[in-house]
Amino acid sequence: MNIELLILIILTKSIFFGVGIVDCRVDSKEYKSYFIQVTHNLRFQLTMMNLEHLSVKVENDKIISIEEVLNYNLVYLNELSQTYYIIVDLINYLFVEVLQIFTEHLKIILDDCKCFFEINSFENAIYCTVILLNAAKNSNMMFEYLYKSITFIDYLDVKSALKKTFIHPKLVVEEIYTVKHYTFLMEVSDMHNYVNNEGSIKIEEAKEDYYKIMNFANKVVSITHDFFKNNVSIINNTMMFNLRENYYYEYTNNKYDINFIDFINKNLNDYCKKTINNYYSKIGFHQLLNPNTPELSPPQNIGFPQYKIIKNLNILFREGNWNLLNHIRIIIDDELITTNRIIRDTVDDFNFNLKKKYFTQLLRCRYTEVLRNYNTYMSAVIQTCKREKRNANLNNYKDCII
């Protein structure tokens, strides 16, 4: 057996059994009350936003306004669950719409950079590429906040709150994470990056960075396209418009004293700030993630100090060699959950219940795999021993048994 795997098994066993995590549980009434308060809080904050242009398709293909749905009474289970699932659909839609608008801004700058490269206006091409890269990099804070928000909803345990038969909804966690992670890894760009010691422009390096960000933008466009193609619940009643044309009309009519690329960059930066304010602060995720009332604080598990296991799990996730388990996916209500998704975020009171469930299922899969492989190897050894005995190869048989 791989020594690193053996260490992982021993460490995991000591963590789990040392604090009684195997038998831990949350009081179902307390968690349901918490779930209702969270849903009510999200619903109330969403009613305060300007969402008149959105409608939702409910049972029997009936279309009603988002505002009407959000005003449902949450006393009964049916209304509570329906409101919760619609909130999830709405948040998914709004967040993917952010991805779409983000890439539309990048595409405008990409097109201008392309023109400069094609006419060999290299100084302008370099400047445009630097603005493009920094525009993407500076958006990272927005995606950090969106990721905090979407993972908060994703780790609400709907089965514990409502019924075991309820399906855990699929949120656009991976879609937001993809952009967040990419922009996080980007470095701040500068004109000097593309000028060598002799003062010559390193145009090939600039083109390489340009094509990298273009491929990234195209990947995000594909993500948004797939989402909207499969979206069957949220309906946008507004007319589509061309963002470049709108910006160009504003730019030319107001005679701004900055170039068009800087104008687009400024508008993207303003959009990111506005999105953080609207979709993190106003929807109420800041309050939910930093609760100042008992009603919005997630219930603790019964029978053991939860903070201890959270601390130990974070050490395990941070220091364990999880490459050993990268090939394993667990299935939660038809959604594939990767090992990286389980371990990449810090464990806290908000995500502990589901992370615990996902992690224990992940380990069961790995232990089952180890036992299956062991059985395969031992079966092969046993068959070899039988063959040596049958052929009266006593020395080989003896070596085989030993």
N, C-alpha and C positions, 0 to 999 in steps of 0.2 A: 504494500500500500504506500502511496506517496506520503513522505514524512510530513510535508506541509499540510496535506489533508488530514493526517492523523492529529497534528497539533490543533488544527481548526476544530475537529470533532471534540477533542478533549476540552478545549477552551469553551466551546459552545455549551457542552454538557455542564461544565462548572458554572457558567453564567446562568443557564436556564434553571437547573435544579438547585443552585445555591440560593436563589431568591424565590423559588416556587412559581416561576412563570408558567409552568405547564398547567397549573390549576387556576391561574388568575382569571378574573372576569370583571366586567363593569356592571353595576346595577342597571338593569334594563330600563327601569322607570326614570332613573336619573339621566341616563343617556337620551332617552326619548324626549325628556323635558329640555335638555340642552339642544337637541336637534331641532325641536320646534322653535326655540328662541333664535337659533341661528337662521333658520328659514324665514322666520318672521322679520328678523333684522334685515336680511337681504331683500326680502320682498318690499319692505317699507322704503328702503333706500332707493330701490329701483323705480318705485312709483314717483320719486321726486326728480327723476331724470327725464330728459326730453326724448321719449321713445314712442311718440305718437305715430311715427312712420312705420312701426313694426307691428305685425300681426302674427298669430300662431295658429297652426292647424291642429285641432284636437280630434277626439273620436268622431267617427262618421264624416270625416273630412270637413267638419265645421270650422270656419275661420272666424276668430274673434280677436279683438285688439289685445295687445300685451297688457295694457292698463287694466282691462276688465279681468283678465286672469289673475293679475297680481292683487286684485281686491277680493279674491275668494276668502271665505272664512276658513281658518285653519283648525277649527274644532274637531272636524271629522277626518278620519284617516284617508279617505278618498281625496278630499280636497287638499290635505297636507301633502300627500304623495304626488298628486298631479301638479301642484304648485312647485314642489321641489324639482321635479323632472323638467318642467318648463323653464325654471330658473337656470338649470344646468344647460338646456338647449340655448337659452338666451345668452348666457355667459360665453358659451362656445362660439356662438355667432359673432358676438361683439369682439371677442379676442382675435378671431380669424380675420375679421374685418380690419383690425389694426394691422395684422400682417400684410393684408392686401394694400392698404394705404401706404404702409412703410415701403413696400417694394415699388409702388408707383412713383414715389419720390426718388428712389434709387434709379429707377429706369429712366427718368427724365435726365438725371446727371449722367448716367451711362451713355445715353444717346448723344449728348453733347461731347463727352469725352471721345466717343467713337469718331465723330466728325473731325475733331482736332487731330486724331491719329491719322485719319485718311488723307488729310491735306498736308500732313507732315508739319503741322504747327506744334512742334514738340514742347515748347515752353508752356503753351496753353494746355496741352495734353497732360503734362506733368502736374500743373496746378489743378486741373480738373480731377485727376486721379487722386491727388492728396485730399481734396475736398470730399470726394466720393468715399474714400476709405475712412476718413474721420467722421463723416456723417453716419456711416454704419456703426463705427465704434461708439460714438456718443449716444447711440440709441440703446446701448446695453442696459443702462439704468432703468429705462422703461420696461424692458423685457424681464429684468430682475423682479420688478414689482408685479408684473403680470404673472410671472411664474409663481411667486409667493401666493398670489390670489387663487390661481387655478389649482395648485396643489392643496391648498386649504380645503377647497370643495371636494377634491378627489379623495381626500383622506377622511371625509365624513362617512361613518359606518352606517349606511342606510339599512343594512340587514339587522343590526342591533337596535336601531331606532324604530323601525317599522315592523317588517316581517322578514323571516329568513328567505321567503320565496321572492322577495323584491330583488330586482336586478341592479347591480352596481352600475351606474351610468358611465359611459365612455366620455371622458373629457379630453380636450386638446392639449394634454400635458406634454406629450412628446413633440408636438408641433411648436409650442412655445419654447420648450427646452432647446430644440434644435437651433433656433435663432439666438436665444440667450447664450448658449454655450459658444456658438461661433463668434458672436460679437465680443464675448468676454475674452476669447483667445487672441483677438486682433490686437495689434500694437498701434499706438498713435503714429500717424504718418507725418512726414515733413518734406519740404522741397529738397532739402539737403540729402535725403535718402537716395535721390536719383541723380546726384551729381558726384562724379569721381574727383580725385585729388587734383587732376589737371583742369577741372572746370567743365568737362564734357558731360553731356546728358546721357544717363544710362537708360536709354529708351526701351531696351528689351526687358529690363527689370520692371519698368513702369507698365509695359504691356502685360507682363506676366501677372502682376498684381491686379491689373484691370480685368483680365480674364478670370482670375480667381473670384473676384467679387461679382462679376457677371454670372458666373456659374452658380454662385451662392444665391443670387437674386432669382435666377431661373428656377432653382430648387424650391425656394419659398413660393414662387408663383405656382408651381406644380402642386404644392401642398394646399394652397388656398383654392385652386381650381378643383381639386378632388373633393375638398370639403363642401364647397358650394354646389357642386354637381350632385352630391349625395344628401344635401340638406333638404329635408322634406317637411320640416316643422315651422321654421321661422321664415316669415315673408316680409320682404322690404318693399314698401309701397312707393318709394321715391324713384324719380327718374335717374338713370345712370348719367354721369357726366365725365368729360375728359379733363383730368386733373391738369395736364400740361397746358391745354388751351385756356383753362380758367386762370392758371398762374400767369401765362404769357399775356393775357388780356389785362390782368391787374398790374403786371410789371410795366407794360408799355403805357398804360393810361396814367399811372402815377409817377412815371419818370424817376424811378428810384436811382440813387447815386451809387449803387453797387451792381456788379455784373449779375447775369441771370443765374449762374451756378450758385453764387453766394446767396442769392435770394431764395432759391429752392432749399439750400442747406439751412438757412434761417427758419424757413417755414416748417421743415421737418423737425428741427429742434423745438420749435414752439408746439408742434403737434405732440411730440413726446411728453413734454411737460404737461400739456392739457390732458393727455391720456392718463398719466399717473394720477392727476387730480381727480379725473372723472371715474376711472375704473379701479382705482385702489382706494383713494380717500372717500369719495362720495358714495360709492357702492357700499362702503363700510368695512372693507377688509382690514384696514388699519385697526379699527376698533375690535374686530373679531380676533385678530392676531395679537392684540395687546389689550385684553379685556380688563375692565376696571369694575365689573360687577360679577357676582357669583354665577348669575344666570348664563353668562357667556363664557364661563371657564369650563373647559372639558372635564367631565367627571374622572376621578382617579380610580384605578383598579382596586379591587377589594382583596385584602389579605397579604399585601406585601408593599414595601416602600418603592413606589414606581420610579422615583428619581434614581435609585440605584441601578435598576436594570437599564434605564435610558442611558445612564453614564457608561455602563459596560458595553451596551450595544454600539454606542458611538465609537468606543475604543476598538471594538471588533470590526466595525465597518471601515474605520479609518486605517487600521493596521493589518487587517487580514489580507491574504493573497487571494483575491476573488476571481483572478483569471482562471482558477481551477473550475469555476462554476459558470463561466461566461456562456457556455453552450446550452445552459438550461433555461427554459422559459416555463413559467407557471401560467395556468389558465384561470382567469377570474371572469365568470359570466361571458365566455367567448372572447375575452380580451387577453392578449398575450402580454405578460409582465416580465421584463428582462431582469437579470441579476443587477445590472447597472442601475436600473430604475429603483430597485429596492434599497440599495446601499448608498446611492450618491448624495442623498439629502440627509441633513442632520436629524436624528430622532428627537422628537419633543413630545409634549403632552397632547398636541393636536393630531399628530400622525401615528402615535404609538400603537394604538389598537390594530390598525390595518397593517402597519409595518411588521408587527409581531406575527400576525397571521400569515402574511406573505413570506416572511423569513422562515418560519417554521415549516411552511409548505415547501419552500425552496430546499431546505435541509432534508426533508423527507424524500424529495425527489433524488437528491444526491446520495443519500444513504441507500435508497432502493437501487440506484444505479451501481453503487459499490457492491452491494450484495449480489446483484444480478451478474456482474462481472466475475465476482468470486465464485459463484456457482458454475459459471461457464468454464473458468479455469480448472476448478476442482473436478468437474465432470470429465474434462479432457484428461486430467491426471489419472482418474479412476479407470477410465477406458484403457489408457495406456498400461496401467498395472494389470488389468484383467487380460489384456492381450499377451503381455510377457508371461503371465502365469499359464495361460492356455498353451503357449508355445514352449513351455518348460524352460524358459530362460531365467533360471532361478537367481542368478547374480543380478540381472537387470530388474527382476521382480523385487529383490531385496532393496536395491537402490531406489526403486520407485516408491516402495512403501515408506522408506525412511524419509 
